[in-house]
Amino acid sequence: MIRYLLKTALRHVVHRKYFSLLNVIGFSMAFATSLIIFFYVIFEYSFDSHHEKAATVYRVEVGDQVIYKGTTAQLLKDRIPEIKNASTLSPYAGQVLVHPTQPDNIYAGRVFQADSAISKMLTFDVLIGDLDAAFIDKSKIAIDDEAALQLFGSTSVIGKMVQVNYGREMEICAVYEAFPSNSTFSPVGFMSIKQNASRFERSESSFLTFLEIEPHLVTDELNQRMEDIINAEFNDEVSIHLRALKDVHFAEKVNYEYAKITKRSTVDLFLFIAFLVLIISVINYYNFKCGIMPTREKNFFVQEVNGAKLMHIRLTLLFEGLIVCVLAAIMAYILVELFSSSQLSELVPFDLKEFSLSDRVLMLSAICISAAIISVLLPTGFRFADTLLDKYRTSTSRSFISMRGVLMTFQFVASLVLIISSIVIYQQKQFLLNYDTGIVSNNVISFPLSGKIKSNLESFTSELENSAHITDVTYAAHGPSNTMMGWGRTIDGEQASFYVWPVAENFLSFFEVKVLNGRDYSTNLLDDNKFIFNQAAIDKYSWEHKLNKKFPTFEGEADLIGFCENFHYASLHHTVDPMCFWLNRKRCNMAFVKYSGSLPVVLEHIESCFKAISPSHMFDYGFVDDTYQAYYKSEMRLFKLISFFSFIALLITAIGITGLVTIITQRHVKEIGIRKANGARIYDILKLLNRKISYTIAIAFVISVPLVWYLMELWMNNFIVHTTIHWYYFLLGGICVWLLAILVTLRQTWKAASQNPIKALRYE
């Protein structure tokens, strides 16, 4: 029986090869798209799953920030018996590892300071050496295998030395396997927190706290106990939130964040798109099935009269769907392979090759079978017994045509939502790239300094300024960044948190940042170790009266000499928080050069000055403008992905329209012939055949406008500032979809409208 049903289904698929081909193409694109998105969703939701205790490790968030005092972990561990382990971390130990004798051989990445408890909470795959020694011995460091291979060409590096931030040399005591790409943080090295004496200072709040607690014990009552302990110990008034390590990746609106963050809403949006594309392809199959059903009804009725049960007929339809879906799945697999080996793979933030062949086959099989079953379960609107009496035109036509119209409207709504969203996201992307950040960042080259240049900074600056094309030079610890040094201090009994940016004396004037109150730094060497805060510090802490007061630093105290205007030192996802510009040349690791004229000439001059002092160090430059643009990499990727999937959805919709119009024109051949015989023009026939498509798009447009408006308003709320959603974005999207639909239908309808009416009247 199964063999017979399979042969019957295959015969029907081959017999209607035109519609079968359209279905295979539509399903294959939908399957490939959904497979890529499903793997993306799995990747995002599996962050930190490689840590065996990911569900029991929690990050302590104090108020709206992730940093607090260095003794918090031990304090909570001593007072709360439910806590199994507690660890203190500092993410600010370093941002680059350097080969001790080859300064041009560097490996960029964060170095963490931590205690030995972290090795009991996170899962380390130690390849060689003693990991715990890095947390106990202040002279040792553990690095990952990728850093070892980059710096030394081998993982057998135990006992070798490595520099952290071109500074202190550390002995390598262990090499561990680098954390996978779906990790919220991937330190390239771990050092002992014992090196950081400030962790015991009660006025210092720049440390991370991680706790190991069983999930069922994490309650509001536990949070309240923690708050009471911390507030009593530090005479503070803070709220405590415990965020599971597995959820850190989706943390939003948390200050001083160090981890890789993705918006959960963005991941869910793509999951929605995957189902949307699949639904569109299933609707196409359903519409084709309903369209050709009248030509098959008599065949089904004869089978029923000859004893075939309704179950057998439905199984035949199921096998047809499975055959089409299997062919589509094979083609989808090929499409995914082509995608992963092309530049399009850069659209997704993970490597598709991380998912094995079995993963792909299993996922495609699940998608394929689900699509086939859903396609068969959808009602056709026919009763087999009515076919001999030709009742389907009067008794059931309205029901299934109405259903088909609803589904076609849904297709257009989905297409309009995607295409209009692409337009809005593109406009927001352009708005971000062109937004005035408050500093002059164009024509500014940035590059890291070597140790030799740092010790000869004055002569290096003089050589640079000898070129007529270089107008100014300054230095800072780093460029604009979302992850700057965060300090927590107790100032006159008040707990305050702010970012710290070590800079040179002309940094603010270089970037044309205006000093509002007090004074700017002077070139006098006695003016070292001074603070200038931004306007946000005044707004948050009312510090305008603290001019010339002393603030605590790592190295004693510093005088507050002025306040400057705000500017966006990070992306527009973040508010402008209190920022301290710290005059401290010792911590300046980055040079900034403002130029005019020929860029190649400028770069050649800078490199010659650089190599004259540090010939063995690599000259690696960038542009400050590019730094700001890099902040919106996720938005650019989102725009490209939405646009790509919108194109796929439109293409699948176009395939559906092509097949549907073919069916409609075939069923109206005689009507067209009669109308033409009675004097109807080709224009009248085209208008008649295309009118329903236009009406459907108009209805879909009315539905999609408020839906897109709502979704885009939610998305825009992720930014501090954003563009206006103009009415013509919707009009442009509607026109695009309408033109596509008309162009798709025009070929079929023109052929039907222009044929000889004699042939049409003889058509059967």
Order of alpha helices (4+ residues) and beta strands (2+ residues): alpha-alpha-beta-alpha-beta-beta-alpha-beta-alpha-beta-alpha-beta-beta-beta-beta-alpha-beta-alpha-alpha-alpha-alpha-beta-alpha-alpha-beta-beta-beta-alpha-beta-beta-alpha-beta-beta-beta-beta-alpha-beta-alpha-alpha-alpha-alpha-alpha-alpha
